Amino acid sequence: MSTAVLQRARGWFGLTAKLRDGQTVRGDLEQGGCCRLLFPRVDGASLEAVTVNISGGIAGGDRIEGRIACAPDTELLVTSQAAERIYRARASDTPPEILTSCHIASRARLDWLPHGTIFFDGSQLRRHMTVDMDASSSFLFLESRLFGRTGSGEILQTLALRDRLTVRRDDRLILEDLVRLESDDVSALMARKAVSADQLAVATLVLVSPLAEAHLDAVRDVLDAIAPHEFAASAWNGMLVIRGVASGGWPLEKTIRQILPVLRDGRPMPATWRS
């Protein structure tokens, strides 16, 4: 019996942020397929963009491509409308792909702060973000991953994930971060103390900036005050990296909400994050 051929989602977006009279505004904008960009009104001189996947989630065979460019002295925040869901894939499906490229010019700032990614049992994903930035610019990255829907009693068994972040500063590779989780018994793997001690919500935050290392003490003060969640931070070579685990999506987000104001120097939370 042949496997039915299903419709697959294709989406793409491109955004250039430029400076006009001291305010960051939209330059070139393109969007198509299942991708949309929304621009909520915010106070201040920055521009905020919200990504929307109108297909309702990511399934096997889907492909999304994004391009972001920040002109000199601009400040752009990119977030998402809601958590992205990665659904079960069939054995015959090719893994879905999400590819994003970013260019950050001199003295510009890009904050990439989406909601979390929820992985359903049997899901697959290949995701890669590449960042090319000037030494005087700043880049803030957040990725939180939720393995299974514990509130629904789902036990995550099978997963095939390759999630990669590549950062180049002045054309030199400074960070290559790859999460590879391919297993037929994910729950047992995550239960190991050396992995996450059965904590199924994990997060990575990266700040690359001339002032990144100066934030380390303030971040550690925040982390010390919010135990028992397991987070740790380190800084080197103009970068600050924070990793952590929590029992679920909401405890993880509460911790992230306390860290972000430090990394963003008191800037308000993204519009879709505000309660």
Backbone as numpy.savetxt, mean C-alpha at the origin, in Angstrom:
# Nx Ny Nz CAx CAy CAz Cx Cy Cz
-14.33 -32.11 -19.22 -15.19 -30.92 -19.22 -14.29 -29.68 -19.22
-14.48 -28.79 -20.19 -13.62 -27.61 -20.31 -14.00 -26.56 -19.27
-13.01 -25.77 -18.88 -13.23 -24.71 -17.92 -13.82 -23.49 -18.62
-14.86 -22.93 -18.05 -15.51 -21.76 -18.67 -14.55 -20.58 -18.72
-14.61 -19.84 -19.81 -13.80 -18.63 -19.95 -14.58 -17.47 -19.36
-14.01 -16.84 -18.34 -14.70 -15.77 -17.64 -14.17 -14.41 -18.07
-15.01 -13.41 -17.95 -14.59 -12.04 -18.26 -13.57 -11.58 -17.23
-12.50 -10.90 -17.67 -11.47 -10.42 -16.78 -11.45 -8.90 -16.78
-11.06 -8.35 -15.64 -11.03 -6.90 -15.51 -9.68 -6.35 -15.95
-9.71 -5.25 -16.68 -8.52 -4.51 -17.06 -8.72 -3.06 -16.62
-7.70 -2.50 -16.02 -7.82 -1.12 -15.57 -6.49 -0.41 -15.63
-6.55 0.91 -15.82 -5.33 1.70 -15.84 -5.64 3.13 -15.41
-4.65 3.76 -14.82 -4.78 5.16 -14.46 -3.42 5.83 -14.55
-3.44 7.11 -14.84 -2.23 7.91 -14.86 -2.53 9.28 -14.31
-1.66 9.79 -13.47 -1.87 11.10 -12.84 -0.55 11.83 -12.72
-0.54 13.07 -13.15 0.60 13.95 -12.93 0.18 15.09 -12.01
0.93 15.29 -10.94 0.69 16.41 -10.02 1.63 17.55 -10.39
1.08 18.75 -10.52 1.91 19.91 -10.85 1.59 21.05 -9.90
2.45 22.05 -9.90 2.31 23.18 -8.98 1.74 24.38 -9.74
0.72 25.02 -9.13 0.12 26.22 -9.69 -0.16 27.20 -8.55
0.54 28.33 -8.55 0.35 29.35 -7.52 0.52 28.78 -6.11
1.51 27.91 -5.94 1.78 27.33 -4.64 0.88 26.19 -4.23
-0.06 25.79 -5.08 -1.01 24.72 -4.80 -0.73 23.54 -5.73
-0.74 22.32 -5.18 -0.62 21.13 -6.02 -1.96 20.84 -6.67
-1.96 20.72 -7.98 -3.20 20.49 -8.75 -2.97 19.35 -9.73
-4.07 18.90 -10.33 -3.98 17.86 -11.34 -3.34 18.40 -12.62
-2.44 17.61 -13.17 -1.93 17.87 -14.50 -2.59 16.90 -15.45
-1.79 16.05 -16.09 -2.35 15.02 -16.96 -3.11 13.99 -16.13
-4.24 13.55 -16.66 -5.08 12.56 -15.98 -5.64 11.60 -17.01
-5.49 10.31 -16.77 -6.13 9.31 -17.60 -6.63 8.18 -16.70
-7.72 7.58 -17.12 -8.29 6.47 -16.36 -9.16 5.65 -17.30
-9.16 4.36 -17.10 -9.94 3.52 -18.00 -10.18 2.15 -17.43
-11.03 1.39 -18.09 -11.38 0.06 -17.62 -12.06 0.13 -16.27
-11.55 -0.65 -15.31 -12.18 -0.70 -13.99 -11.62 0.33 -13.02
-10.72 1.20 -13.47 -10.07 2.16 -12.57 -10.67 3.55 -12.70
-10.86 4.19 -11.55 -11.29 5.58 -11.49 -10.46 6.30 -10.42
-10.28 7.59 -10.61 -9.65 8.44 -9.61 -10.62 9.53 -9.20
-10.78 9.72 -7.90 -11.61 10.78 -7.35 -10.71 11.75 -6.60
-11.17 13.01 -6.50 -10.33 14.04 -5.89 -11.16 14.82 -4.86
-11.18 14.35 -3.61 -11.93 15.07 -2.58 -11.32 16.43 -2.29
-12.16 17.35 -1.87 -11.67 18.68 -1.49 -11.00 18.59 -0.12
-9.78 19.09 -0.05 -9.04 19.06 1.22 -8.44 20.43 1.46
-8.21 20.73 2.72 -7.56 21.99 3.08 -6.06 21.88 2.83
-5.43 23.01 2.63 -3.99 23.04 2.46 -3.57 23.06 1.01
-2.26 22.93 0.81 -1.69 23.08 -0.53 -1.48 21.75 -1.25
-1.86 20.64 -0.62 -1.62 19.33 -1.22 -2.80 18.89 -2.08
-2.58 17.84 -2.85 -3.62 17.22 -3.67 -3.84 15.81 -3.16
-5.11 15.41 -3.07 -5.45 14.07 -2.62 -6.21 13.34 -3.73
-5.80 12.12 -4.01 -6.44 11.29 -5.03 -6.90 9.98 -4.39
-8.09 9.53 -4.77 -8.66 8.29 -4.24 -8.84 7.31 -5.39
-8.21 6.15 -5.31 -8.36 5.14 -6.34 -9.63 4.32 -6.07
-10.34 3.99 -7.14 -11.56 3.20 -7.05 -11.49 2.08 -8.08
-11.69 0.85 -7.63 -11.78 -0.30 -8.53 -13.25 -0.66 -8.67
-13.87 -0.28 -9.78 -15.32 -0.47 -9.93 -15.68 -1.92 -10.25
-14.68 -2.80 -10.42 -14.99 -4.21 -10.65 -15.37 -4.91 -9.35
-15.10 -4.27 -8.20 -15.52 -4.82 -6.92 -14.52 -5.73 -6.26
-13.36 -5.93 -6.85 -12.34 -6.79 -6.27 -11.43 -7.30 -7.36
-10.43 -8.10 -6.95 -9.44 -8.63 -7.89 -9.60 -10.14 -7.96
-9.73 -10.64 -9.19 -9.86 -12.08 -9.42 -8.78 -12.54 -10.38
-8.64 -13.87 -10.54 -7.63 -14.43 -11.41 -7.73 -13.88 -12.82
-6.57 -13.49 -13.38 -6.54 -12.96 -14.73 -6.71 -11.47 -14.84
-7.08 -10.78 -13.76 -7.24 -9.32 -13.80 -5.87 -8.65 -13.89
-5.87 -7.42 -14.43 -4.63 -6.65 -14.54 -4.92 -5.17 -14.38
-4.20 -4.53 -13.47 -4.34 -3.09 -13.23 -2.96 -2.46 -13.33
-2.87 -1.35 -14.05 -1.62 -0.62 -14.20 -1.84 0.84 -13.82
-0.92 1.39 -13.06 -1.01 2.78 -12.64 0.30 3.51 -12.84
0.18 4.81 -13.10 1.37 5.65 -13.27 1.14 6.96 -12.53
2.11 7.36 -11.71 2.02 8.60 -10.93 3.31 9.38 -11.13
3.17 10.68 -11.37 4.34 11.55 -11.51 4.10 12.82 -10.71
5.06 13.16 -9.84 4.98 14.37 -9.02 6.03 15.36 -9.50
5.59 16.50 -9.98 6.51 17.54 -10.44 7.22 18.17 -9.24
8.27 18.95 -9.48 9.02 19.56 -8.36 8.12 20.36 -7.42
8.37 20.19 -6.11 7.71 20.96 -5.03 6.24 20.62 -4.83
5.74 19.57 -5.47 4.34 19.19 -5.29 4.19 18.26 -4.09
2.96 18.11 -3.64 2.64 17.21 -2.53 1.35 16.46 -2.86
1.47 15.15 -3.05 0.35 14.32 -3.48 0.14 13.18 -2.49
-1.10 12.98 -2.09 -1.49 11.84 -1.27 -2.42 10.96 -2.10
-2.11 9.67 -2.18 -2.95 8.71 -2.89 -3.45 7.68 -1.89
-4.76 7.52 -1.84 -5.37 6.53 -0.96 -6.37 5.73 -1.79
-7.15 4.89 -1.15 -8.15 4.08 -1.85 -9.50 4.30 -1.21
-10.55 3.95 -1.96 -11.90 4.13 -1.44 -12.18 3.18 -0.28
-11.67 1.96 -0.38 -11.92 0.93 0.63 -10.84 -0.13 0.50
-10.92 -1.13 1.35 -9.97 -2.25 1.28 -10.14 -2.97 -0.05
-9.02 -3.43 -0.61 -9.06 -4.22 -1.84 -9.20 -5.69 -1.48
-10.07 -6.40 -2.20 -10.31 -7.82 -1.94 -9.72 -8.66 -3.07
-8.95 -9.67 -2.67 -8.34 -10.58 -3.63 -9.07 -11.92 -3.50
-9.86 -12.26 -4.53 -10.75 -13.41 -4.45 -10.07 -14.71 -4.87
-10.73 -15.81 -4.54 -10.24 -17.14 -4.90 -10.04 -17.24 -6.41
-8.93 -17.84 -6.81 -8.63 -18.05 -8.22 -8.78 -19.53 -8.56
-9.16 -19.81 -9.79 -9.22 -21.19 -10.25 -7.82 -21.67 -10.63
-7.63 -22.99 -10.65 -6.32 -23.54 -10.97 -5.86 -23.13 -12.37
-6.82 -22.91 -13.27 -6.48 -22.56 -14.66 -6.24 -21.06 -14.85
-6.51 -20.25 -13.83 -6.37 -18.80 -13.96 -4.91 -18.38 -13.87
-4.55 -17.34 -14.63 -3.26 -16.71 -14.43 -3.37 -15.77 -13.23
-2.30 -15.58 -12.46 -2.38 -14.70 -11.29 -2.72 -13.27 -11.70
-3.59 -12.60 -10.97 -3.84 -11.18 -11.26 -2.61 -10.34 -10.98
-2.50 -9.22 -11.69 -1.34 -8.35 -11.55 -1.78 -6.92 -11.25
-1.05 -6.28 -10.34 -1.21 -4.86 -10.07 0.18 -4.24 -10.17
0.37 -3.36 -11.14 1.67 -2.76 -11.42 1.54 -1.26 -11.33
2.37 -0.64 -10.50 2.32 0.81 -10.31 3.72 1.39 -10.39
3.88 2.45 -11.18 5.17 3.13 -11.29 5.00 4.57 -10.84
5.99 5.07 -10.10 5.93 6.42 -9.54 7.23 7.15 -9.81
7.11 8.43 -10.15 8.27 9.29 -10.30 8.06 10.51 -9.41
9.06 10.80 -8.55 8.95 11.91 -7.61 10.12 12.85 -7.86
9.82 14.04 -8.34 10.85 15.01 -8.70 11.38 15.73 -7.46
12.28 16.66 -7.67 12.97 17.33 -6.57 12.00 18.03 -5.62
12.23 17.81 -4.33 11.50 18.45 -3.24 10.01 18.11 -3.23
9.58 17.16 -4.03 8.17 16.74 -4.04 7.94 15.67 -2.97
6.67 15.45 -2.65 6.32 14.44 -1.66 5.15 13.61 -2.19
5.28 12.27 -2.10 4.21 11.35 -2.44 3.94 10.45 -1.26
2.69 10.46 -0.78 2.25 9.56 0.28 1.29 8.54 -0.34
1.68 7.27 -0.29 0.86 6.17 -0.84 0.25 5.45 0.36
-1.05 5.73 0.63 -1.69 5.26 1.87 -3.03 4.60 1.58
-3.05 3.47 0.92 -4.33 2.79 0.66 -4.85 2.08 1.91
-6.13 1.72 1.87 -6.65 0.80 2.87 -6.01 -0.58 2.64
-6.29 -1.51 3.52 -5.63 -2.81 3.47 -6.07 -3.67 2.31
-5.33 -4.76 2.11 -5.66 -5.77 1.11 -6.11 -7.03 1.84
-7.30 -7.53 1.49 -7.86 -8.72 2.13 -7.69 -9.91 1.18
-7.01 -10.94 1.65 -6.77 -12.12 0.84 -7.75 -13.23 1.24
-8.54 -13.68 0.27 -9.48 -14.78 0.50 -8.74 -16.11 0.29
-9.30 -17.17 0.84 -8.70 -18.49 0.66 -8.63 -18.84 -0.83
-7.47 -19.32 -1.26 -7.29 -19.69 -2.66 -6.93 -18.55 -3.58
-6.64 -17.39 -3.02 -6.34 -16.22 -3.86 -4.90 -16.22 -4.33
-4.67 -15.45 -5.41 -3.34 -15.26 -5.97 -3.16 -13.77 -6.26
-1.91 -13.30 -6.23 -1.64 -11.91 -6.59 -0.16 -11.73 -6.90
0.09 -10.98 -7.97 1.43 -10.48 -8.28 1.33 -8.96 -8.29
2.00 -8.30 -7.36 1.91 -6.85 -7.25 3.32 -6.27 -7.17
3.55 -5.17 -7.90 4.87 -4.57 -7.92 4.73 -3.06 -8.05
5.29 -2.34 -7.09 5.37 -0.88 -7.16 6.83 -0.49 -7.33
7.10 0.35 -8.33 8.44 0.88 -8.55 8.42 2.38 -8.34
9.42 2.90 -7.65 9.51 4.32 -7.32 10.88 4.82 -7.74
10.88 5.87 -8.54 12.11 6.58 -8.89 12.00 8.00 -8.33
12.92 8.36 -7.44 12.77 9.62 -6.72 14.09 10.38 -6.68
13.96 11.68 -6.50 15.11 12.56 -6.31 15.56 12.49 -4.85
16.83 12.74 -4.60 17.35 12.67 -3.23 16.70 13.69 -2.31
16.19 14.78 -2.86 15.56 15.81 -2.03 14.07 15.58 -1.83
13.49 14.56 -2.46 12.05 14.30 -2.37 11.74 13.35 -1.21
10.44 13.11 -0.99 9.99 12.24 0.10 8.94 11.26 -0.42
8.99 10.05 0.10 8.05 9.00 -0.29 7.63 8.25 0.97
6.31 8.18 1.20 5.75 7.43 2.32 4.88 6.32 1.76
5.14 5.10 2.19 4.47 3.91 1.65 3.82 3.13 2.78
2.59 2.67 2.54 1.89 1.81 3.49 1.29 0.64 2.73
1.48 -0.55 3.25 0.75 -1.71 2.76 0.37 -2.57 3.96
-0.93 -2.77 4.17 -1.40 -3.67 5.22 -2.13 -4.83 4.55
-1.87 -6.03 5.05 -2.41 -7.25 4.45 -3.19 -8.03 5.50
-4.37 -8.46 5.13 -5.24 -9.21 6.03 -5.43 -10.60 5.43
-4.93 -11.60 6.11 -4.94 -12.97 5.58 -6.16 -13.72 6.10
-7.23 -13.70 5.29 -8.47 -14.37 5.65 -9.42 -13.44 6.38
-10.65 -13.88 6.49 -11.70 -13.09 7.16 -12.03 -13.80 8.47
-11.26 -13.48 9.49 -11.44 -14.18 10.77 -12.83 -13.95 11.35
-13.41 -12.76 11.10 -14.74 -12.48 11.61 -15.80 -13.36 11.01
-15.54 -13.91 9.81 -16.49 -14.81 9.14 -16.13 -16.27 9.36
-15.11 -16.52 10.17 -14.73 -17.90 10.46 -13.94 -18.57 9.34
-13.44 -17.79 8.39 -12.70 -18.38 7.27 -11.30 -18.78 7.72
-10.88 -19.96 7.31 -9.53 -20.43 7.57 -8.77 -20.38 6.25
-7.73 -19.59 6.21 -6.96 -19.42 4.98 -5.98 -20.58 4.83
-6.17 -21.36 3.76 -5.31 -22.51 3.52 -4.34 -22.26 2.37
-4.86 -21.89 1.21 -4.03 -21.77 0.02 -3.88 -20.32 -0.39
-2.65 -19.92 -0.67 -2.37 -18.55 -1.09 -1.12 -18.55 -1.96
-1.12 -17.68 -2.98 0.07 -17.49 -3.82 0.27 -16.00 -4.00
1.15 -15.40 -3.19 1.34 -13.96 -3.16 2.81 -13.61 -3.40
3.03 -12.67 -4.31 4.34 -12.03 -4.49 4.10 -10.53 -4.55
4.54 -9.85 -3.53 4.27 -8.42 -3.35 5.62 -7.71 -3.22
5.90 -6.78 -4.14 7.25 -6.24 -4.26 7.24 -4.72 -4.32
8.17 -4.11 -3.60 8.39 -2.67 -3.64 9.84 -2.42 -4.01
10.05 -1.60 -5.06 11.38 -1.24 -5.51 11.53 0.27 -5.47
12.53 0.77 -4.75 12.75 2.21 -4.64 14.16 2.55 -5.12
14.23 3.50 -6.05 15.51 4.03 -6.52 15.58 5.52 -6.20
16.71 5.93 -5.66 16.92 7.34 -5.33 18.13 7.83 -6.11
17.93 8.87 -6.89 18.99 9.36 -7.78 19.56 8.22 -8.62
18.66 7.39 -9.16 19.01 6.29 -10.06 19.78 5.16 -9.38
19.82 5.15 -8.06 20.49 4.07 -7.34 19.45 3.28 -6.54
19.51 1.96 -6.65 18.60 1.11 -5.90 18.92 1.19 -4.42
17.91 1.60 -3.60 18.14 1.69 -2.16 17.25 0.74 -1.36
16.16 0.24 -1.98 15.28 -0.67 -1.25 14.62 -1.64 -2.24
14.73 -2.92 -1.92 14.03 -3.97 -2.66 13.35 -4.84 -1.62
12.05 -4.69 -1.49 11.29 -5.37 -0.43 10.31 -6.34 -1.08
10.47 -7.62 -0.84 9.62 -8.63 -1.46 8.98 -9.50 -0.40
7.66 -9.59 -0.45 6.91 -10.53 0.37 6.48 -11.66 -0.56
6.95 -12.84 -0.29 6.56 -14.02 -1.07 5.95 -15.04 -0.13
4.68 -15.30 -0.31 3.96 -16.24 0.55 3.15 -17.17 -0.35
3.69 -18.35 -0.55 3.06 -19.36 -1.40 2.98 -20.65 -0.60
1.77 -21.05 -0.24 1.62 -22.18 0.66 0.26 -22.82 0.48
0.18 -24.11 0.78 -1.09 -24.83 0.81 -1.60 -24.98 2.24
-0.89 -24.38 3.19 -1.33 -24.41 4.58 -0.91 -23.10 5.25
-1.51 -22.01 4.78 -1.11 -20.68 5.23 -1.36 -20.50 6.72
-2.48 -20.97 7.22 -2.81 -20.79 8.63 -1.75 -21.42 9.53
-1.28 -22.61 9.17 -0.24 -23.26 9.96 1.06 -22.49 9.86
1.35 -21.97 8.69 2.58 -21.18 8.51 2.53 -19.90 9.35
1.41 -19.19 9.31 1.28 -17.95 10.06 1.27 -18.18 11.56
0.92 -19.38 11.99 0.88 -19.68 13.42 2.28 -19.80 14.03
3.29 -19.99 13.21 4.65 -20.14 13.73 5.13 -18.83 14.37
5.81 -18.94 15.49 6.28 -17.75 16.20 7.24 -16.93 15.33
8.03 -17.61 14.53 9.00 -16.90 13.71 8.37 -16.18 12.53
7.09 -16.47 12.25 6.40 -15.80 11.14 5.52 -14.68 11.68
4.41 -15.03 12.34 3.57 -13.96 12.92 2.84 -14.41 14.18
3.14 -15.61 14.69 2.53 -16.09 15.93 1.01 -16.04 15.87
0.46 -16.46 14.73 -0.99 -16.55 14.52 -1.68 -15.18 14.43
-0.91 -14.14 14.21 -1.48 -12.81 13.98 -1.67 -12.66 12.46
-2.91 -12.52 12.01 -3.22 -12.61 10.59 -3.37 -11.26 9.91
-2.99 -10.19 10.58 -2.98 -8.86 9.97 -1.57 -8.31 10.11
-0.96 -7.94 8.98 0.43 -7.47 9.00 0.53 -6.17 8.22
1.51 -5.35 8.57 1.67 -4.05 7.91 3.14 -3.72 7.74
3.41 -2.99 6.67 4.74 -2.43 6.41 4.57 -0.95 6.07
5.35 -0.10 6.72 5.40 1.31 6.40 6.85 1.67 6.09
7.04 2.46 5.03 8.37 2.89 4.63 8.33 4.39 4.39
9.26 5.11 5.00 9.44 6.53 4.72 10.86 6.73 4.19
10.94 7.26 2.98 12.22 7.62 2.38 12.24 9.13 2.24
13.15 9.77 2.95 13.15 11.23 3.01 14.48 11.69 3.61
14.92 12.90 3.28 16.12 13.42 3.94 15.99 13.48 5.45
14.74 13.55 5.96 14.51 13.64 7.40 13.95 12.34 7.99
13.99 11.25 7.23 13.36 10.01 7.69 13.95 9.52 9.01
15.25 9.50 9.13 15.88 8.95 10.32 15.59 9.77 11.58
15.29 11.05 11.39 14.99 11.91 12.53 13.65 11.56 13.19
12.80 10.78 12.50 11.50 10.40 13.05 11.56 9.14 13.91
12.70 8.47 13.95 12.75 7.16 14.58 12.37 7.20 16.05
12.92 8.11 16.83 12.64 8.15 18.26 11.15 8.41 18.52
10.56 9.34 17.78 9.14 9.64 17.98 8.26 8.44 17.63
8.62 7.71 16.56 7.87 6.51 16.19 7.98 5.45 17.27
9.17 5.25 17.80 9.34 4.24 18.84 8.60 4.62 20.11
8.50 5.91 20.41 7.72 6.34 21.57 6.25 5.96 21.39
5.73 6.15 20.18 4.34 5.76 19.90 4.17 4.25 20.05
5.09 3.49 19.48 4.98 2.04 19.54 5.07 1.53 20.97
5.90 2.14 21.79 6.01 1.72 23.19 4.71 1.93 23.95
3.93 2.91 23.51 2.70 3.25 24.22 1.49 2.44 23.79
1.62 1.64 22.73 0.44 0.94 22.21 0.60 -0.58 22.28
1.49 -1.09 23.12 1.55 -2.53 23.34 0.16 -3.00 23.77
-0.23 -4.26 23.47 0.62 -5.39 23.14 0.82 -5.67 21.64
0.38 -4.80 20.76 0.59 -5.06 19.34 2.07 -5.09 19.04
2.45 -5.99 18.17 3.86 -6.22 17.89 4.30 -5.40 16.67
5.00 -4.31 16.91 5.56 -3.47 15.87 7.01 -3.16 16.21
7.81 -2.92 15.17 9.20 -2.53 15.37 9.60 -1.58 14.26
10.56 -0.70 14.55 11.00 0.30 13.59 12.52 0.36 13.57
13.07 0.63 12.38 14.51 0.84 12.24 14.73 1.89 11.16
15.90 2.54 11.20 16.20 3.63 10.26 17.66 3.57 9.84
17.90 3.81 8.57 19.25 3.84 8.02 19.20 4.43 6.61
20.28 5.03 6.19 20.44 5.47 4.81 19.27 6.31 4.31
18.77 7.22 5.15 17.68 8.07 4.73 16.35 7.37 4.61
16.19 6.25 5.31 14.93 5.49 5.28 14.50 5.11 6.69
13.20 5.00 6.87 12.61 4.51 8.11 11.62 3.41 7.73
11.79 2.23 8.29 10.94 1.08 7.97 10.29 0.58 9.25
8.98 0.39 9.18 8.20 -0.10 10.32 7.44 -1.34 9.87
7.50 -2.37 10.68 6.75 -3.60 10.38 6.00 -4.02 11.63
4.82 -4.61 11.44 4.07 -5.03 12.60 2.99 -6.04 12.27
2.48 -6.68 13.30 1.39 -7.65 13.17 0.34 -7.33 14.23
-0.89 -7.78 13.97 -1.98 -7.60 14.92 -2.98 -8.73 14.73
-3.93 -8.82 15.64 -4.88 -9.93 15.62 -5.94 -9.78 14.54
-6.13 -8.57 14.03 -7.16 -8.35 13.01 -7.01 -7.00 12.37
-7.90 -6.72 11.42 -7.80 -5.50 10.65 -7.96 -4.24 11.47
-8.94 -4.20 12.37 -9.18 -2.99 13.14 -8.05 -2.71 14.13
-7.56 -3.70 14.92 -6.40 -3.41 15.77 -5.19 -2.94 14.97
-4.99 -3.50 13.78 -3.87 -3.05 12.95 -4.07 -1.61 12.52
-5.27 -1.27 12.07 -5.52 0.09 11.60 -5.41 1.10 12.73
-5.85 0.75 13.93 -5.74 1.68 15.05 -4.28 2.03 15.33
-3.40 1.03 15.21 -1.98 1.30 15.40 -1.44 2.19 14.29
-1.80 1.89 13.06 -1.35 2.68 11.92 -1.81 4.13 12.05
-3.03 4.33 12.53 -3.57 5.68 12.69 -2.76 6.50 13.70
-2.10 5.84 14.64 -1.27 6.57 15.60 0.13 6.82 15.07
0.58 5.99 14.14 1.92 6.16 13.57 1.93 7.23 12.48
0.90 7.26 11.64 0.91 8.14 10.47 1.09 9.62 10.80
0.44 10.16 11.84 0.66 11.59 12.12 2.12 11.94 12.38
2.89 10.99 12.95 4.32 11.23 13.17 5.05 11.26 11.84
4.77 10.29 10.99 5.45 10.21 9.70 5.02 11.33 8.75
3.83 11.87 8.96 3.30 12.91 8.07 3.40 14.29 8.71
4.14 14.42 9.80 4.36 15.71 10.45 3.05 16.42 10.77
2.07 15.64 11.27 0.82 16.23 11.73 -0.22 16.49 10.65
0.06 16.11 9.42 -0.95 16.29 8.36 -2.18 15.44 8.67
-3.37 15.87 8.22 -4.59 15.11 8.53 -4.62 13.77 7.81
-5.43 12.87 8.32 -5.59 11.56 7.70 -6.27 11.71 6.34
-6.07 10.74 5.44 -6.77 10.78 4.14 -8.28 10.87 4.32
-8.94 11.47 3.34 -10.38 11.70 3.46 -11.16 10.42 3.70
-10.80 9.34 3.02 -11.56 8.08 3.18 -11.22 7.34 4.46
-10.24 7.83 5.23 -9.90 7.22 6.50 -10.61 7.88 7.67
-11.13 9.07 7.46 -11.67 9.82 8.59 -12.98 9.24 9.05
-13.11 9.09 10.37 -14.34 8.52 10.93 -15.24 9.62 11.48
